């Protein structure tokens, strides 16, 4: 029998990702048992305290065991953390060290949402792909510049390390792990019982792009402000870099370092975010919105919109604006 460890970090963190993981893996075990097979996992909640409180003491979790009693495990799940990431990381160093040791001894690790901050603190994500909640991406980049952050992805899977996007999308990661460890049929069963969509790959449609501002490059901040306040213009990056008396190559390098995007990508994201808001809140046509955000070619607009959101402008409007569909 394999061993699954769901760790319970110290401090205020996310209860739903602990409970949800436990319930789905337990149900997968039951499904196998009902079909004449042995349960695949022994599932244990482990931590360094006898009890961890949630939501101001409204709920509490009592881990079944201390991490020191688990010599070997096959899969570790790190739940979502609170939003004081540095404090959360500092208060869980024992767990972080234990996770790193287990990985070196063959365990696989999955982090849920902002649990990626704990995983990254171990150094195991350096040079590797990682996702987290889109709202935590700026903080993550500033704390862990060596990690290849991909916040548009719902799930990353690299060398026995899995990460996922934000909030309740952890259910999709758990299904992914059920399919990987059990089989496709078990994952489909759990999908139907818990009513979770199978095979979601992206959290792009849920992202609210606010622009990465947690950096100290004043020139880049001014360039960002210019792009954000001139949506209707088709801005040449050469002209923008010369506006700040910086060569194009150096401008691009500084922009990417500060924001994680090229200037062109940043401009596209700002324009598409504005278009999304228009589709959500108005009855404007796709052409009207397209012109408002500086596009004149419908095909190009559709392509960029789909690249960033994972759906067409029409699909997006139908999903988020009931009045526009009538």
C-alpha positions as CSV (number, residue, x, y, z in Angstrom):
1,X,0.0,0.0,0.0
2,X,1.2,3.5,-0.9
3,X,1.3,6.3,1.6
4,X,-0.3,9.7,1.1
5,X,0.6,12.5,3.5
6,X,-1.6,15.6,3.6
7,X,0.4,18.1,5.6
8,X,-1.3,20.6,8.0
9,X,0.9,23.7,8.1
10,X,1.1,26.0,11.2
11,X,-0.8,29.2,11.1
12,X,-4.0,30.3,9.4
13,X,-4.4,28.5,6.1
14,X,-6.9,27.0,3.8
15,X,-9.1,24.2,5.3
16,X,-11.0,23.4,2.1
17,X,-7.9,22.1,0.3
18,X,-7.1,19.8,3.2
19,X,-10.7,18.4,3.5
20,X,-11.2,18.2,-0.3
21,X,-8.0,16.3,-0.9
22,X,-8.8,13.9,1.9
23,X,-12.4,13.3,0.7
24,X,-11.6,12.6,-2.9
25,X,-8.6,10.3,-2.3
26,X,-10.8,8.4,0.3
27,X,-13.5,8.0,-2.2
28,X,-11.0,6.8,-4.8
29,X,-9.8,4.2,-2.3
30,X,-13.5,3.1,-1.7
31,X,-14.1,2.8,-5.4
32,X,-11.2,0.4,-5.8
33,X,-12.3,-1.6,-2.8
34,X,-15.8,-1.9,-4.1
35,X,-14.5,-3.3,-7.4
36,X,-12.5,-6.0,-5.7
37,X,-9.1,-4.3,-5.5
38,X,-7.1,-3.3,-2.5
39,X,-7.1,0.3,-1.3
40,X,-4.2,2.0,-3.0
41,X,-3.3,4.6,-0.3
42,X,-3.0,4.9,3.4
43,X,-4.0,8.5,3.9
44,X,-2.7,10.5,6.9
45,X,-2.8,14.1,7.9
46,X,0.5,15.1,9.4
47,X,1.9,18.2,11.1
48,X,4.0,19.4,13.9
49,X,1.2,20.4,16.3
50,X,-1.6,18.4,17.9
51,X,-4.2,20.9,16.6
52,X,-4.2,23.7,14.1
53,X,-7.0,26.3,14.2
54,X,-8.7,27.8,11.2
55,X,-10.7,31.0,10.6
56,X,-10.2,32.5,14.0
57,X,-10.9,29.2,15.9
58,X,-14.1,28.5,14.1
59,X,-12.7,25.2,12.9
60,X,-9.7,23.1,13.9
61,X,-7.7,20.2,12.4
62,X,-6.1,17.5,14.5
63,X,-3.3,15.9,12.5
64,X,-3.3,12.1,12.9
65,X,0.5,12.0,13.3
66,X,3.6,14.0,13.7
67,X,5.8,14.3,10.6
68,X,8.8,12.7,12.5
69,X,6.9,9.4,12.7
70,X,6.7,9.1,8.9
71,X,9.9,7.7,7.7
72,X,8.9,7.2,4.0
73,X,5.9,8.4,2.1
74,X,4.9,8.3,-1.6
75,X,3.0,11.5,-2.2
76,X,2.8,14.7,-0.1
77,X,0.1,17.3,-0.6
78,X,0.8,20.8,0.6
79,X,-2.5,22.8,1.1
80,X,-3.1,26.4,0.3
81,X,-1.6,29.0,2.8
82,X,-2.8,32.2,4.2
83,X,-1.9,35.5,2.5
84,X,1.0,36.5,4.8
85,X,3.4,34.3,2.8
86,X,6.6,35.3,4.5
87,X,5.2,34.6,7.9
88,X,3.7,31.3,6.7
89,X,7.0,30.2,5.3
90,X,8.9,31.2,8.4
91,X,6.5,29.4,10.7
92,X,6.7,26.1,8.8
93,X,10.5,25.6,8.3
94,X,10.3,22.1,10.0
95,X,7.7,21.0,7.5
96,X,9.6,22.5,4.6
97,X,12.8,20.7,5.5
98,X,10.9,17.4,5.9
99,X,9.2,17.8,2.5
100,X,12.6,18.4,0.8
101,X,14.1,15.3,2.6
102,X,11.2,13.1,1.5
103,X,11.5,14.3,-2.1
104,X,15.2,13.4,-2.1
105,X,14.2,9.9,-0.9
106,X,11.7,9.4,-3.7
107,X,8.4,11.0,-2.6
108,X,6.4,13.0,-5.1
109,X,5.0,16.4,-4.0
110,X,1.9,18.4,-4.9
111,X,1.3,22.0,-3.9
112,X,-2.1,23.5,-3.9
113,X,-2.6,27.2,-4.8
114,X,-0.4,29.3,-2.5
115,X,1.1,26.2,-1.0
116,X,3.6,26.8,-3.8
117,X,5.3,29.3,-1.5
118,X,6.2,26.6,1.0
119,X,7.4,24.3,-1.8
120,X,9.5,27.0,-3.4
121,X,11.1,27.8,0.0
122,X,12.6,24.3,0.0
123,X,14.5,25.2,-3.2
124,X,13.0,22.2,-5.1
125,X,11.2,24.5,-7.6
126,X,14.4,26.4,-8.6
127,X,14.6,26.2,-12.4
128,X,11.3,24.4,-12.7
129,X,7.8,25.3,-13.8
130,X,5.3,26.3,-11.2
131,X,1.8,27.7,-10.9
132,X,-0.1,29.4,-8.1
133,X,-3.1,31.7,-7.7
134,X,-2.9,34.5,-10.3
135,X,-3.5,37.0,-7.5
136,X,-0.3,35.8,-5.7
137,X,1.9,35.8,-8.8
138,X,3.6,39.2,-8.1
139,X,4.5,38.3,-4.6
140,X,5.8,34.9,-5.7
141,X,8.0,36.3,-8.4
142,X,9.6,38.8,-6.0
143,X,10.3,36.1,-3.4
144,X,11.4,33.3,-5.8
145,X,13.0,34.7,-8.9
146,X,14.7,31.4,-9.8
147,X,11.4,29.6,-10.3
148,X,9.8,29.5,-13.7
149,X,6.3,30.8,-12.7
150,X,3.5,30.0,-15.2
151,X,0.3,31.5,-13.6
152,X,-1.8,30.8,-16.7
153,X,-1.4,27.1,-16.2
154,X,-3.8,25.2,-14.0
155,X,-1.4,22.3,-13.4
156,X,2.3,21.8,-13.8
157,X,3.9,18.4,-13.7
158,X,7.7,18.1,-13.7
159,X,10.0,15.5,-12.1
160,X,7.5,14.3,-9.6
161,X,6.5,17.8,-8.5
162,X,3.0,19.0,-9.2
163,X,1.6,22.5,-8.6
164,X,-1.7,24.1,-9.4
165,X,-3.5,27.4,-9.8
166,X,-5.8,29.2,-7.4
167,X,-8.6,28.5,-5.0
168,X,-11.0,25.6,-5.8
169,X,-9.1,24.7,-8.9
170,X,-7.2,22.3,-6.5
171,X,-10.1,19.9,-7.2
172,X,-8.8,19.6,-10.7
173,X,-5.2,18.8,-9.4
174,X,-6.6,16.1,-7.1
175,X,-8.5,14.5,-10.0
176,X,-5.3,14.7,-12.1
177,X,-3.4,12.9,-9.3
178,X,-6.2,10.3,-8.9
179,X,-5.9,9.5,-12.6
180,X,-2.1,9.3,-12.3
181,X,-2.0,7.0,-9.3
182,X,-5.3,5.0,-9.7
183,X,-6.5,5.1,-13.3
184,X,-8.7,7.1,-15.7
185,X,-11.9,5.3,-14.7
186,X,-11.5,6.1,-11.0
187,X,-10.8,9.7,-11.9
188,X,-14.0,9.8,-14.0
189,X,-16.0,8.3,-11.1
190,X,-14.7,10.9,-8.7
191,X,-15.4,13.6,-11.3
192,X,-19.0,12.5,-11.5
193,X,-19.5,12.0,-7.7
194,X,-17.9,15.4,-6.8
195,X,-19.1,17.1,-10.0
196,X,-15.7,18.4,-11.0
197,X,-14.9,19.1,-14.7
198,X,-12.3,16.7,-16.1
199,X,-9.1,17.8,-17.9
200,X,-9.1,21.6,-17.2
201,X,-5.7,22.9,-18.3
202,X,-5.9,26.7,-17.7
203,X,-6.9,29.3,-15.2
204,X,-6.5,32.1,-17.8
205,X,-10.3,32.8,-18.0
206,X,-10.3,33.6,-14.3
207,X,-7.3,35.8,-14.2
208,X,-7.8,39.5,-13.4
209,X,-4.7,41.2,-14.8
210,X,-3.6,44.2,-12.7
211,X,-0.1,44.6,-13.9
212,X,3.0,43.5,-12.0
213,X,4.0,46.6,-9.9
214,X,6.0,45.0,-7.1
215,X,9.4,46.1,-8.5
216,X,11.7,49.0,-8.1
217,X,12.4,50.1,-11.7
218,X,10.9,53.5,-12.0
219,X,11.3,53.7,-15.8
220,X,9.4,50.5,-16.2
221,X,6.6,51.8,-13.9
222,X,6.3,54.9,-16.1
223,X,6.2,52.7,-19.2
224,X,3.5,50.5,-17.7
225,X,1.4,53.6,-16.8
226,X,1.8,54.9,-20.3
227,X,0.6,51.6,-21.8
228,X,-2.3,51.4,-19.4
229,X,-3.5,54.9,-20.1
230,X,-3.3,54.8,-23.9
231,X,-5.3,51.7,-24.7
232,X,-6.7,53.0,-28.0
233,X,-3.3,53.7,-29.4
234,X,-1.2,51.2,-31.4
235,X,2.0,51.8,-29.5
236,X,5.3,51.0,-31.1
237,X,7.8,49.6,-28.6
238,X,10.6,51.4,-30.4
239,X,8.8,54.7,-29.9
240,X,8.1,53.8,-26.3
241,X,11.7,52.9,-25.5
242,X,13.0,56.1,-27.2
243,X,10.4,58.1,-25.1
244,X,12.4,57.0,-22.1
245,X,15.8,57.4,-23.8
246,X,16.6,53.7,-23.5
247,X,17.7,51.4,-26.3
248,X,15.2,48.8,-27.4
249,X,17.2,45.8,-26.3
250,X,17.9,47.2,-22.8
251,X,14.2,48.4,-22.5
252,X,13.0,44.9,-23.3
253,X,15.4,43.3,-20.8
254,X,14.5,45.7,-18.0
255,X,10.7,45.3,-18.7
256,X,10.9,41.5,-18.7
257,X,12.9,41.5,-15.5
258,X,10.5,43.8,-13.7
259,X,7.1,42.4,-14.9
260,X,7.7,38.9,-16.2
261,X,6.3,40.0,-19.6
262,X,7.8,41.5,-22.7
263,X,6.4,45.0,-23.4
264,X,4.3,43.6,-26.3
265,X,2.8,40.9,-24.0
266,X,2.1,43.5,-21.3
267,X,0.4,45.8,-23.8
268,X,-1.7,42.9,-25.0
269,X,-2.7,41.8,-21.5
270,X,-3.7,45.4,-20.5
271,X,-5.8,45.7,-23.7
272,X,-7.5,42.3,-23.3
273,X,-8.2,43.0,-19.6
274,X,-10.0,46.2,-20.6
275,X,-11.9,44.3,-23.3
276,X,-13.0,41.6,-20.8
277,X,-14.4,44.3,-18.5
278,X,-16.3,45.8,-21.4
279,X,-17.8,42.3,-22.4
280,X,-18.8,41.7,-18.7
281,X,-20.5,45.1,-18.1
282,X,-21.9,46.4,-21.4
283,X,-23.8,45.4,-24.5
284,X,-21.2,46.7,-26.9
285,X,-20.4,44.6,-30.0
286,X,-17.2,42.8,-30.4
287,X,-16.1,45.3,-33.0
288,X,-16.8,48.2,-30.8
289,X,-14.8,46.8,-27.9
290,X,-12.0,45.8,-30.3
291,X,-11.6,49.4,-31.6
292,X,-11.8,50.8,-28.0
293,X,-8.7,48.8,-27.0
294,X,-6.7,49.7,-30.1
295,X,-7.2,46.8,-32.5
296,X,-8.5,47.2,-36.1
297,X,-8.1,43.6,-37.3
298,X,-10.8,41.3,-35.9
299,X,-8.8,38.1,-36.6
300,X,-5.8,39.5,-34.7
301,X,-8.0,40.6,-31.8
302,X,-9.6,37.2,-31.6
303,X,-6.3,35.4,-31.7
304,X,-4.8,37.5,-28.9
305,X,-8.0,37.3,-26.8
306,X,-8.0,33.5,-27.1
307,X,-4.3,33.3,-26.3
308,X,-4.8,35.2,-23.1
309,X,-8.2,34.0,-21.9
310,X,-8.4,30.5,-23.4
311,X,-11.7,31.4,-25.2
312,X,-13.1,33.6,-28.0
313,X,-14.5,37.1,-27.3
314,X,-18.0,35.8,-28.0
315,X,-17.6,32.8,-25.7
316,X,-16.3,35.1,-23.0
317,X,-19.2,37.5,-23.3
318,X,-21.7,34.6,-23.2
319,X,-20.2,33.2,-20.0
320,X,-20.0,36.5,-18.0
321,X,-22.7,38.7,-19.3
322,X,-26.3,37.3,-19.2
323,X,-27.9,40.5,-20.5
324,X,-25.7,40.5,-23.6
325,X,-26.8,37.0,-24.5
326,X,-30.5,37.8,-24.4
